[in-house]
């Protein structure tokens, strides 16, 4: 659908003004003299998937202590550059690894028994700081919660630990997990392993950065607007936002309120596609039975679709041509390898992606209780006035980020009644998308309109997350897949979407895309 003249003018201004502000920002921002890239991965243990590591540990080809120590060594090299892991538990991890090795040594039932009981025995992992990990900070990036320690494990964390995984520590988030850059005044800002001057995404950005930097093999993130998928895209790794109500969202700060639990998804993040399915199965616990994760997928029997952009929303940036071409290469490769036809489709309602996301996240729950106001979360039991915080921020005196203050100000301007037009757009989009995908359809959609932006630049393009956020509201499963690097040596990628509870389809496509396009690339040799 062509843009009207008014929409073209609005889009021109929305592109021009941020560029002018960015130019001014570059002038007043101090430069950095630190290295731009990470050193390459040198230990071969760091190039194995979690599935491979677990198998080698069970077979006593390597020890868990060796693997955990290798990851600790890598973290100690790269984390001073990334600032991704904000609190470690290395001594405990080494102890747990030694216990895993002893358990394997004493097990008389054989490798199969260990695989069934502890599929991740001895494998290290990282955990997003907003998830409760017993004894570790659980602040959600809020400075006033800097001394809060988790007393229990969040359910998906508990399932992973029960499967034998060993947490190395917790990773950075955006303040209150509601921004697309992982920066806060408690831990600071986290960088992208492919270019330390660029952002790693958010809110699971610490996870994306540490995994993409080769310093963790698997991790756990949460996603209410793209918080798994954007970091995975920017950091060149795999991630999965599950179907609704598959993985528990309990045990996180901040917790969901209103209808937010319907749109939030907790899921796996990893460097290797073969780890996605077993991680999802473990994290889901008994509700994994809702999915057909054991079902064999014949890609040749699937129907494939591609959507090139959001139809020209005046709020979002145009999709970078390198991302457009990467998505076209995926479609061409699918057609050549599988003999399928990838049909280009469009949904006019996608033009209202941000408005739909914003409207539905503000809706009350079934009992009529609205979500907890963002300003209350910022206050953490005290009081916060966004305008005053903005003034304090100008003079460097606020404990809150510009992004959080902006979100609080935007929230105060919300209408008390949702737009009937926007509600209708969502209903139509939901129906058309579900009718199109059914139980055998897969759709390709851009992960983000831009390659990983420079630090703080997302402040000038705040609605670009709509490319991921709209899929939260639709409740569809999405796998984020890397597709090699751009001419700037930054990750390319695509979202792979399927119908509700058809997570096994997107996971199968992720495996295919890894083989076809190479998957994760070591940023040290990129």
HUHU-V636703 format. One record per backbone hydrogen bond with DSSP energy under -0.5 kcal/mol. NH is the residue of the N-H (numbers start at 0). CO is the residue of the C=O. If there is no record, write none. Layout:
NH&CO, NH&CO
//
This chain:
7&3, 8&4, 9&5, 10&6, 11&7, 12&8, 13&9, 14&10, 15&11, 16&12, 17&13, 18&14, 19&15, 20&16, 21&17, 22&18, 23&19, 24&20, 25&21, 26&22, 27&23, 28&24, 37&192, 43&41, 45&42, 46&43, 47&44, 52&48, 53&49, 54&50, 55&51, 56&52, 57&53, 58&54, 59&56, 60&55, 61&55, 66&62, 67&63, 68&64, 69&65, 70&66, 71&67, 72&68, 73&69, 74&70, 75&71, 76&72, 76&73, 77&73, 78&74, 80&77, 81&77, 82&78, 85&83, 85&169, 86&169, 88&167, 92&88, 93&89, 94&90, 95&91, 96&92, 97&93, 98&94, 99&95, 100&96, 101&97, 102&98, 103&99, 104&100, 105&101, 106&102, 113&109, 114&110, 115&111, 116&112, 117&113, 119&162, 120&117, 121&163, 122&119, 124&165, 125&217, 126&168, 127&219, 128&170, 130&127, 131&250, 134&149, 135&132, 137&147, 141&138, 142&140, 144&141, 145&142, 147&144, 149&135, 153&131, 157&153, 158&154, 159&155, 160&156, 161&157, 162&158, 163&160, 164&159, 165&122, 166&164, 167&124, 169&86, 170&126, 171&83, 174&182, 175&139, 176&173, 177&174, 181&200, 182&180, 183&187, 187&183, 189&181, 190&81, 191&194, 191&197, 194&191, 195&35, 197&194, 198&452, 199&189, 203&226, 205&171, 207&203, 208&204, 209&205, 210&206, 211&207, 212&208, 213&210, 214&209, 215&209, 218&268, 219&125, 220&266, 222&264, 229&225, 231&227, 232&228, 233&229, 234&230, 235&232, 236&231, 237&269, 238&479, 239&267, 240&477, 241&239, 243&474, 245&242, 252&129, 258&362, 259&256, 261&258, 262&258, 262&259, 263&259, 264&222, 266&220, 268&218, 269&237, 270&216, 274&271, 275&272, 276&272, 277&273, 278&274, 279&275, 280&276, 281&277, 282&278, 283&279, 284&280, 284&281, 286&283, 287&284, 288&285, 289&286, 290&287, 291&500, 292&290, 294&291, 297&295, 298&296, 300&297, 301&298, 302&439, 303&340, 304&441, 305&342, 306&443, 315&312, 319&448, 322&319, 323&319, 324&320, 325&321, 326&322, 327&323, 328&324, 329&325, 330&326, 331&327, 332&328, 333&329, 334&330, 335&331, 336&332, 337&333, 338&334, 339&333, 342&303, 342&340, 344&305, 349&346, 350&347, 351&348, 352&349, 355&351, 356&352, 357&353, 358&354, 359&355, 360&356, 361&357, 361&358, 362&359, 364&368, 367&364, 369&367, 375&372, 376&372, 377&373, 378&374, 379&375, 380&375, 381&378, 385&383, 388&384, 389&385, 390&386, 391&387, 392&388, 393&389, 394&390, 395&392, 396&391, 404&400, 405&401, 406&402, 407&403, 408&404, 409&405, 410&406, 411&407, 412&408, 412&409, 413&410, 422&418, 423&419, 424&420, 425&421, 426&422, 427&423, 428&424, 429&425, 430&426, 431&427, 432&428, 433&429, 434&430, 435&431, 436&432, 437&433, 439&436, 440&436, 441&302, 442&496, 443&304, 444&494, 445&306, 454&196, 456&453, 458&455, 459&456, 460&457, 463&460, 465&462, 466&463, 467&464, 468&224, 468&464, 469&465, 470&467, 471&467, 471&468, 472&468, 473&469, 474&470, 474&471, 475&470, 477&240, 478&495, 479&238, 480&478, 480&493, 482&483, 482&491, 485&489, 488&485, 491&483, 493&480, 494&444, 495&478, 496&442, 496&494, 497&476, 498&440, 501&498, 504&501, 505&501, 506&502, 507&503, 508&504, 509&505, 510&506, 511&507, 512&508, 513&509, 514&510, 515&511, 516&512, 517&513, 519&270, 522&211, 524&521, 525&521
//
